[in-house]
Amino acid sequence: MTANQIGRVALLWRGDRDARAKATAANTRLSPVFEALASVDVAAEPAVYSDEIVDEVRAQLVGLDGVLVWVDPISDGHDRSKLDPMLREVAAKGVWVSAHPDVILKMGTKEVLFRTRQLGWGTDTYLYRSLQELKEQFPSQLASGVRVLKQNRGNGGIGTWKVELSADASSGAGLDTIVRVLHARRGSVEENLTLRDFIIRCDPYFAGTGCMLDQPFQPRLSDGMIRCYMVGDQVAGFGHQLVKALMPSPPGIEPVQPGLRIMSDASEPAFQALRRKMESEWTPAMMRILDIDRASLPIIWDADFLYGPKAKSGEDTYVLSEINVSAVFPFPEHAMPKIANAVASRIASIKK
């Protein structure tokens, strides 16, 4: 390390041994992060990870001050069952890990929707810890209106379902009632099946300590989703996207595709009410509920909001859809300096 360097960190993402051998700061989608870190005298290096080379990556990380991690919970048949224990191990040796696996379990899973349901971002949310609970309790919730079921750990719409009674169903909902279901995964189409068969389909989501969350479908989904990008406890920018997940296509038409995400910085006038709530109210309250201190917050995370019903005053309300911690990308270009400065500050504080 040179005299001016604050510290050394790795940027970790999933790949194979060949990708690890060829990885450089310039040939990855994370190159803007490398550049931003270099501008604040933090030396960053690639750490391409796969389960087959976990020992090799561990040896690399223990020689550094910190590691920023971009690995989805589920991707192409892979999970984090080997990565997370390794990250806990290197963190125990004094390496700063963002986001730490224990923090991900607190705020980066769908269970956070249930634990924080009393906050202003919450809604009518239920938690099912077993297939039996889903079978016993979900029919009465479905009878009240269209619902959205989500597996606890997933990404890319995997394990998120819109469920509603079929047009010819009675007002009640039993296990033999025909329901329409739509998977949020890209390219999915609506299906009609019995509620019993759909619930059986959900069985894999309860494997191990798995669970499912249940929220009402938000009718204003067509107005888009607002992604609030966070650096620690401060808003770093916004992304507004006309989402197509859970929006059915007409019969015979290809599934609709998501629209472009329009990025803006934290000063975007349209989202200042959301920014104030996130910084002064909702994030501090979430930290208290989940027992997360400021130093443990991920450097980079985001919260996805759907528009709720209009308030009596005519102002927009917002409903939390999920929090992303494991692999937040892309994020606004103008957030890079905030990310780099936060990393530099965190590294400097742990080296005092």
Buried (B, 14 or more C-beta within 10 A) or exposed (E): EEEEEBBBBBBBBBBEEEBBEEBEBEEBEBEBBBBBBBEBBBBBBBBBBBBEBBEBBBEBBEEBBBBBBBBBBBBEEBBBEBBBEBBEBBBEEEBBBBBBBBBBBBBBBBBBBBBBBEBBBBBEBBBBBEBEBBBEBBBEBBBEEBBBBBBBBBBBBBBBBBBBBEEEBEEEBEBEBBBBBBBBBBEBEBBEBBBBBBBEBBEEBBEEEBBBBBBBBBEBBEBBBBBBBBBBBBBBBBBBBBBBBBBBBEEEEEBBEBEEBEBBBBEBEEBEEBBEBBBEEBBEBBBEBBEBEEEBBBBBBBBBBBBBEEEEEEEBBBBBBBBBBBBBEEBBEBBBBBBBBBBBBBBBEBEE
